[in-house]
Amino acid sequence: MTKRWVQDHRRDSWRRQAKEEGYRARSAWKLKQIQDRFEVIRKHDVVLDVGCHPGGWAQVAVECSGERGEVVGIDLMPCQPVEGALLLVGDITDSGTQARVRREFDEDNKRPINAVVSDISPDITGNWDIDQAVSIDLVAKVFDFSLPLLAAGGSFVTKIFQGVGVDELIQVVKPHFTKVRRFSPDASRNSSSEVYLICLNHRPWKAPKGRILARWEEAVTERIASQTEVAPETESVKKMGRILRRKQEEE
Ligand SMILES: C[S@@+](CC[C@H](N)C(=O)[O-])C[C@H]1O[C@@H](n2cnc3c(N)ncnc32)[C@H](O)[C@@H]1O
């Protein structure tokens, strides 16, 4: 009861501070704290904000990139306008939406993206295994879509839910960046098992062949195979095995 009260109180306090400073959502503080620590967005940067509704991160991205920066957001839900940002509606995993977003960067002004900030989160069903597996699958798809658009030296931030498959995801994205680390901003601490993956200094020339999603699935399958050969399956590996098999059956 006491722990719950402390968590609620902390969340309320970030919400209050966000409101006082004119941000739409408590989540704005998470990006501000990531920015303070890692400076993922620089002045004049071109930024892609994935899962941008209601617009808190877009507000922070506009502030950080300044007047000569550019911010494009995308979400399933429409947002109230944010001055200085273009906020589109669509599913980032859908090829039509991807073409629309790509057009904003590729064709219209030919500027590569300097920072991808993704706070994407699926509809939470309450079934932790499913929610975590769906979230990691979404994150891998966001990597696959946006890495080809990300400039050398660029940064990539994404929310992930701690759990099975995260180590494999980190292993798979590591070669693409100089530094990849997990970070838990104060504004999200205690609230859930969410954590942010901070990937700095994109180095496209080091990118291994193959899509992130396929390589991640391979890495998880390998882990399951190796662990079942040498040791009794742990509960978490069994869980991921079940999720992967279900996913393969659906496809
Ligand atoms: C935690 S909210 C983002 C909050 C936002 N960063 C802010 O500060 O206002 C997560 C968002 O991800 C969006 N989302 C989930 N799946 C998506 C998808 N496939 N394509 C685009 N957006 C998606 C949801 O609609 C939701 O608005």
The ligand as a Tripos MOL2 file, in Angstrom:
@<TRIPOS>MOLECULE
LIG
   27    29     1     0     0
SMALL
NO_CHARGES

@<TRIPOS>ATOM
      1 C1          3.5690    6.5600  -24.1720 C.3       1 LIG1
      2 S1          2.7310    7.1440  -25.5850 S.3       1 LIG1
      3 C2          3.8120    8.3900  -26.1860 C.3       1 LIG1
      4 C3          3.8300    9.6610  -25.3870 C.3       1 LIG1
      5 C4          4.6000   10.7660  -26.1010 C.3       1 LIG1
      6 N1          6.0090   10.4550  -26.1680 N.3       1 LIG1
      7 C5          4.4450   12.1010  -25.4200 C.2       1 LIG1
      8 O1          5.3680   12.5310  -24.7440 O.co2     1 LIG1
      9 O2          3.4150   12.7500  -25.5820 O.co2     1 LIG1
     10 C6          2.9460    5.8340  -26.7260 C.3       1 LIG1
     11 C7          2.3130    6.0690  -28.0720 C.3       1 LIG1
     12 O3          2.7140    5.0620  -29.0000 O.3       1 LIG1
     13 C8          1.7010    5.0190  -29.9840 C.3       1 LIG1
     14 N2          1.8050    3.8360  -30.8540 N.ar      1 LIG1
     15 C9          1.6560    2.5320  -30.5230 C.ar      1 LIG1
     16 N3          1.7940    1.7320  -31.6050 N.ar      1 LIG1
     17 C10         2.0470    2.5520  -32.6550 C.ar      1 LIG1
     18 C11         2.2760    2.3330  -34.0500 C.ar      1 LIG1
     19 N4          2.2740    1.0800  -34.5560 N.pl3     1 LIG1
     20 N5          2.5000    3.3900  -34.8580 N.ar      1 LIG1
     21 C12         2.4970    4.6500  -34.3320 C.ar      1 LIG1
     22 N6          2.2890    4.9230  -33.0280 N.ar      1 LIG1
     23 C13         2.0610    3.8980  -32.1890 C.ar      1 LIG1
     24 C14         0.4150    5.0180  -29.1510 C.3       1 LIG1
     25 O4         -0.6960    5.4260  -29.9270 O.3       1 LIG1
     26 C15         0.7800    5.9980  -28.0330 C.3       1 LIG1
     27 O5          0.2420    7.2790  -28.2720 O.3       1 LIG1
@<TRIPOS>BOND
     1     1     2 1
     2     2     3 1
     3     2    10 1
     4     3     4 1
     5     4     5 1
     6     5     6 1
     7     5     7 1
     8     7     8 2
     9     7     9 1
    10    10    11 1
    11    11    12 1
    12    11    26 1
    13    12    13 1
    14    13    14 1
    15    13    24 1
    16    14    15 ar
    17    14    23 ar
    18    15    16 ar
    19    16    17 ar
    20    17    18 ar
    21    17    23 ar
    22    18    19 1
    23    18    20 ar
    24    20    21 ar
    25    21    22 ar
    26    22    23 ar
    27    24    25 1
    28    24    26 1
    29    26    27 1
@<TRIPOS>SUBSTRUCTURE
     1 LIG1         1 GROUP 0 **** ****
